[in-house]
Every structure is written in structure tokens, then in C-alpha cells.
Amino acid sequence: MVDTHGEEKITASAKSILEVTKLQELVYELKIEEVMTKKVVTVSPDDTMRAMKEVLRMNRISGAPVMRGRELVGIISIENVIKALERGEIEATVGEKMTSEVQTLFADETVIHAVNKFGRLGFGRLPVVNRQGQLVGILTQGDIARGLLRQLEIDYHEEEIHRYRASHIFQDIVSDQTGLILRYKVQPRDFSRCGEAASKLKRALERLGALPAIVRRIAVVSYEAETNLVIHTTQGGELLAEIQPEKIRIIAVDHGPGIPDVEQALRPGYSTAPDWIRELGFGAGMGLSNIKTCSDEMHLDSKIGVGTRLEVIINM
């Protein structure tokens, strides 16, 4: 319920919270360049569909980017080859049958953007480019699965070491109330660095020995909060983490335009992000919903023309 001051308070028991798995944590953390296929098989728009069929067979792939020199001009798939065979057009050129409006991913984006884009578009593969628009790789859903499994294996032994509660660091400190505050500046519209603050916070908690399940929830909350600061503010903001023996408080503060309708903003899929931001893979409208799911308490206070303050509490 939203009160007259625009504050939203949600309290949930630990039993009702969806547990964040290690795989869910990794899709928010890993970069696309870490899981993509870097050795890309490409074809020319002047190649015939017959030649394209052989490229797919010899390389055991189901599609390829189409390049004219160094320019990405399209993408061709095995489905296009099958249609050409059915219609007796196997001698047609790739340029005639390819998809010329190419959807791409940026190499420095996190895997969650690729997952969202695959889900939204239903494609089997997406070319990966750098920020200058140059082709640097290709990504399939299989690449994501293999990359996540590799990282799970790498992280396994480290996670076994960190099975201690974060409260251990406070045991030898005598005071009425002991806490540690971590503060991170977040710049507006800096999509290439989006997620850095959340990653730094995650590493800090791991070094403090926080339980992996707690770290995963905080990783999702802090990433989504940071992304909102990047997308929706013109001056950026701050992401703070107050670590206490019994709980962690995450606070995201900005002096942006404010949220006109807090209750509507909390609905899954609702977003005020412009189309160009959505094209970058951000602004899917699930940020606040994901934060709410991972929180024990959530407070959202926003005033038009003043700014927004999001506070999340996760019990240790």
C-alpha cells in the first residue's frame, strides 16, 4: 500500500522469499564477452545459399553473421537455408535471403541482458559487437549455458571457503552497535560501467564471509538499484550498504525526476525507459519487482522534482 507521502513498505518473511540461485547471480555478474564465441564464422552477402549450406555443415553451426568487408550487414540461419531449399532457390544469394535488420549485443553488457533479449525476440543467436560497432563474437543460448557451468566450477572451491557468517568480523569489536558502511558513486547513463558498484559490493561481502545465499540476494538488489540510477537519473546517485551483524541495509539515493506513480512502478514489466535505452538491453521494467522479491523489507520514497530513496533490508 502507498501512503500519502509516496512511501511503499513491503515486509516479507524469509520463507516467502524466492531464493536466488548461483546461476541467477552469475547472469547478473558475468559479461557477455566472457561466455560468447570469439572465433566467428562469417559469410558474404554475395555467397550462394548452396555455399551457405556447406558452411553450416562443415562448421556444425546453425547460423552466421553476414559481413561486407568489416561491416555487419545481416544474419543468416539454417531456417533461411531450409526455406530456400523448399522453394528451389538454393542458388539465390545470402544477401537476398538474410535478415538485414540485425539485433546485436554489446560485449561489455552482462549476461542478463542477453537472457532478456533472447527471451523477448526468440532468436537462436545474436552477434556481439563492441561499443564502436565492430563484430567481436557471437552468442547462442548454448554459449550462455556452457559459460555459466564453467564459472560454477571455478567458483565452487572459493564458495566452500566462505561458509561463515559476516557477523564474525564484529565479534572482537566491543560497542553498543557496530556497523560497516560502504558507499559507491553511480554515474548517469554510463552503461559501460553499469554493474561495477554491485560487483564491488558483492566481492566485499564475500571477503567478509557472508553466506553465499545472502550474497546472491544482495547482488540482485544492488545491481537492479544501480541500473535504475544509471537509466533514470540525470545526475547519477549513490549506492550505500550498511553492514551490521544481524542485517544488511542497501540504500540507493538520487536527485532525479522522481517516480510519478510508485504503485504502478512496482508492477512487473512497467517501465518509463525510452526506446533507445530498451534497445541497449536495459529498462525491461523488472528492476523493482526483482528487488522486492529478494528483500526482507523494502521502502520506496519518491517525490517529483526532488528524487527517490530506495531502502532494502536483508536479514543475515
C-alpha positions in Angstrom: 0.0 0.0 0.0 1.2 3.5 -0.8 0.6 6.2 1.8 0.0 9.9 1.2 3.8 10.7 1.3 4.5 8.3 -1.5 6.2 5.7 0.6 6.0 2.0 -0.1 6.7 -0.5 2.6 6.9 -4.2 2.0 7.7 -6.8 4.7 8.1 -10.5 3.9 9.2 -13.5 5.9 12.3 -15.3 4.9 10.2 -18.3 4.0 8.2 -16.4 1.4 11.3 -15.0 -0.4 12.4 -16.7 -3.7 15.9 -18.0 -3.1 18.4 -16.6 -5.6 20.4 -19.4 -7.0 24.1 -19.3 -8.0 23.1 -19.3 -11.7 20.8 -16.3 -11.2 23.6 -14.5 -9.5 26.1 -15.2 -12.3 23.8 -13.9 -15.1 23.9 -10.5 -13.3 27.7 -10.7 -12.9 29.3 -12.3 -16.0 29.9 -10.2 -19.0 28.8 -11.4 -22.5 32.4 -11.3 -23.7 33.2 -14.0 -21.0 30.8 -16.5 -22.5 30.5 -15.6 -26.2 32.2 -17.5 -29.0 35.0 -15.3 -30.1 36.0 -17.2 -33.2 33.1 -16.3 -35.5 32.4 -17.9 -38.8 31.0 -15.3 -41.2 29.7 -15.3 -44.8 29.4 -12.7 -47.6 26.1 -11.4 -48.9 27.4 -12.5 -52.4 27.7 -16.2 -51.4 25.0 -18.5 -52.6 22.7 -20.3 -50.3 24.2 -23.6 -51.6 27.6 -22.4 -50.4 26.0 -21.2 -47.1 24.6 -24.7 -46.6 28.1 -26.1 -46.8 29.5 -23.5 -44.4 26.9 -24.6 -41.8 27.6 -28.3 -42.4 31.4 -28.0 -42.3 31.4 -25.9 -39.1 28.5 -27.6 -37.4 26.7 -24.3 -36.7 23.1 -23.2 -37.3 23.7 -19.6 -38.4 26.3 -16.9 -39.2 26.7 -13.1 -39.4 26.9 -11.7 -42.9 29.8 -9.3 -43.4 30.6 -7.0 -46.3 34.2 -6.2 -45.6 34.2 -5.2 -41.9 30.6 -4.1 -41.9 27.9 -6.3 -40.3 25.0 -6.2 -42.8 22.9 -9.1 -41.8 22.5 -12.6 -40.2 21.6 -15.8 -41.9 20.3 -19.0 -40.3 19.7 -22.7 -41.2 16.0 -21.8 -41.3 16.7 -19.5 -44.2 18.6 -22.3 -46.0 15.7 -24.7 -45.4 13.2 -22.3 -46.9 15.5 -21.7 -49.9 15.7 -25.5 -50.5 11.9 -25.9 -50.2 11.3 -23.1 -52.8 14.0 -24.2 -55.2 16.1 -21.1 -54.6 19.3 -22.7 -53.5 21.3 -20.6 -56.0 19.9 -17.3 -54.5 22.5 -15.1 -52.7 22.8 -14.8 -49.0 22.1 -11.1 -49.4 18.7 -11.9 -50.8 17.7 -14.3 -48.0 19.4 -12.8 -44.9 17.8 -10.8 -42.2 19.2 -7.3 -42.7 17.8 -5.7 -39.5 20.3 -7.2 -37.1 19.8 -7.3 -33.4 23.1 -7.2 -31.6 24.5 -7.4 -28.1 27.4 -5.3 -26.6 30.4 -7.4 -25.4 30.6 -5.4 -22.1 27.0 -6.0 -21.2 26.1 -8.5 -18.5 24.6 -11.9 -19.5 21.2 -10.9 -18.0 20.7 -8.5 -21.0 21.3 -11.4 -23.4 18.9 -13.6 -21.5 16.2 -10.9 -21.6 16.8 -10.3 -25.3 16.7 -14.0 -26.3 13.5 -14.3 -24.3 11.9 -11.3 -25.9 13.0 -12.0 -29.5 13.1 -15.8 -29.6 16.3 -15.8 -31.7 18.8 -18.7 -31.6 21.9 -16.5 -31.9 22.9 -12.8 -31.7 26.1 -11.1 -33.0 28.2 -9.4 -30.4 29.8 -6.0 -31.1 32.0 -3.6 -29.2 31.0 0.0 -28.5 32.4 1.0 -31.9 30.0 -1.4 -33.6 32.7 -3.9 -34.7 31.9 -7.6 -34.7 33.8 -9.3 -31.9 31.8 -12.5 -31.3 28.5 -14.4 -31.5 26.3 -15.6 -28.7 23.9 -18.5 -28.5 21.8 -19.8 -25.6 24.2 -22.8 -25.6 27.2 -20.4 -25.1 25.4 -18.9 -22.1 24.8 -22.4 -20.5 28.4 -23.5 -21.1 29.8 -20.3 -19.8 27.7 -20.5 -16.6 28.8 -24.1 -16.0 32.4 -23.2 -16.4 32.1 -20.3 -13.9 30.2 -22.5 -11.5 33.2 -24.9 -11.5 35.6 -22.1 -10.9 33.6 -20.6 -8.1 32.9 -23.9 -6.3 36.1 -24.1 -4.2 36.0 -20.4 -3.3 32.4 -20.7 -2.1 33.3 -23.6 0.1 35.9 -21.4 1.9 33.4 -18.6 2.5 30.8 -20.5 4.6 31.0 -18.3 7.6 28.6 -15.6 8.8 29.6 -11.9 8.2 29.0 -11.3 11.9 32.3 -13.0 12.7 34.2 -9.8 11.8 32.3 -7.9 14.5 32.8 -10.4 17.3 36.1 -8.9 18.7 34.7 -5.3 18.4 33.1 -4.1 21.6 30.4 -1.4 21.2 26.7 -0.9 21.6 26.2 -1.0 17.9 28.8 -1.9 15.3 28.5 -1.5 11.6 30.4 -1.0 8.3 29.2 1.4 5.6 30.3 1.0 2.0 29.5 3.9 -0.4 29.6 3.9 -4.2 29.0 6.7 -6.7 26.9 5.9 -9.7 27.2 8.0 -12.9 24.1 8.6 -15.1 23.8 6.9 -18.5 27.2 5.3 -18.1 26.1 1.9 -19.4 29.6 0.6 -20.0 30.3 0.7 -16.2 26.8 -0.3 -15.1 27.0 -3.0 -12.5 30.5 -2.2 -11.2 29.3 -0.9 -7.9 27.2 -4.0 -7.3 30.2 -6.2 -8.2 32.4 -4.4 -5.8 29.8 -4.8 -3.0 29.5 -8.5 -3.8 33.2 -9.0 -3.5 33.4 -7.1 -0.3 30.7 -9.3 1.3 32.4 -12.5 0.1 35.6 -11.4 1.7 33.7 -10.7 4.9 32.4 -14.3 4.8 28.7 -13.6 4.2 26.7 -16.7 3.4 26.5 -17.3 -0.4 22.7 -17.3 -0.4 22.7 -13.9 1.3 25.3 -12.5 -1.2 23.3 -13.7 -4.1 20.2 -11.8 -3.0 22.2 -8.6 -2.3 23.9 -8.9 -5.7 20.5 -8.8 -7.4 19.2 -6.0 -5.3 22.3 -3.8 -5.7 22.6 -4.5 -9.4 18.9 -3.6 -10.1 19.2 -0.5 -7.9 22.4 0.7 -9.6 20.8 0.1 -13.1 17.9 2.3 -12.1 20.3 5.1 -11.1 22.1 4.8 -14.4 18.9 4.8 -16.5 16.5 7.2 -14.8 18.7 10.0 -13.4 20.5 12.9 -15.0 22.9 13.5 -12.1 23.5 9.9 -11.0 23.3 8.9 -7.4 24.8 6.8 -4.6 24.5 3.2 -3.7 25.2 2.5 0.0 25.5 -0.7 2.0 25.3 -0.6 5.8 26.5 -4.0 7.1 25.5 -5.0 10.6 25.9 -8.4 12.4 22.2 -9.1 12.0 21.2 -7.4 8.8 22.4 -5.5 5.7 20.7 -2.3 4.6 21.0 -1.3 0.9 20.2 2.3 0.1 20.0 3.9 -3.4 19.6 7.7 -3.4 19.3 10.1 -6.4 18.2 13.6 -7.1 16.4 12.8 -10.3 13.0 13.5 -11.7 11.2 11.2 -9.2 8.6 8.5 -9.8 5.1 9.8 -10.7 3.2 6.6 -9.6 5.1 4.4 -7.1 2.5 1.7 -7.1 2.5 1.4 -10.9 6.3 1.4 -10.9 6.3 -1.7 -8.8 4.3 -3.7 -11.3 6.4 -6.3 -13.2 7.1 -5.1 -16.8 6.2 -1.5 -16.2 9.0 0.9 -17.4 9.4 4.5 -18.3 12.7 4.0 -20.0 12.8 5.4 -23.6 13.1 3.1 -26.6 16.8 3.8 -27.2 17.6 2.5 -23.7 15.5 -0.6 -24.2 17.5 -1.2 -27.4 20.6 -1.3 -25.3 19.1 -4.1 -23.3 18.1 -2.0 -20.2 14.8 -0.8 -18.8 12.8 -4.1 -19.0 10.6 -3.0 -16.1 11.6 -5.8 -13.8 14.1 -4.0 -11.6 11.8 -3.0 -8.6 9.9 -6.3 -8.9 13.2 -8.3 -8.6 14.4 -6.1 -5.7 11.1 -6.7 -3.9 11.4 -10.4 -4.4 14.9 -10.6 -2.9 14.2 -8.3 0.1 13.0 -8.9 3.7 11.9 -5.2 3.8 11.6 -2.6 1.1 10.9 1.1 1.5 10.5 3.3 -1.6 10.1 7.1 -1.2 9.9 9.3 -4.2 8.9 12.9 -4.8 8.5 14.6 -8.2 11.3 17.0 -8.9 13.2 16.1 -5.7 14.4 12.5 -6.1 14.0 8.9 -5.0 15.2 7.0 -2.0 15.1 3.2 -2.1 15.9 1.3 1.1 16.2 -2.5 1.3 16.9 -4.7 4.3 18.1 -8.2 4.1 18.4 -10.2 7.3 21.6 -12.1 8.0 
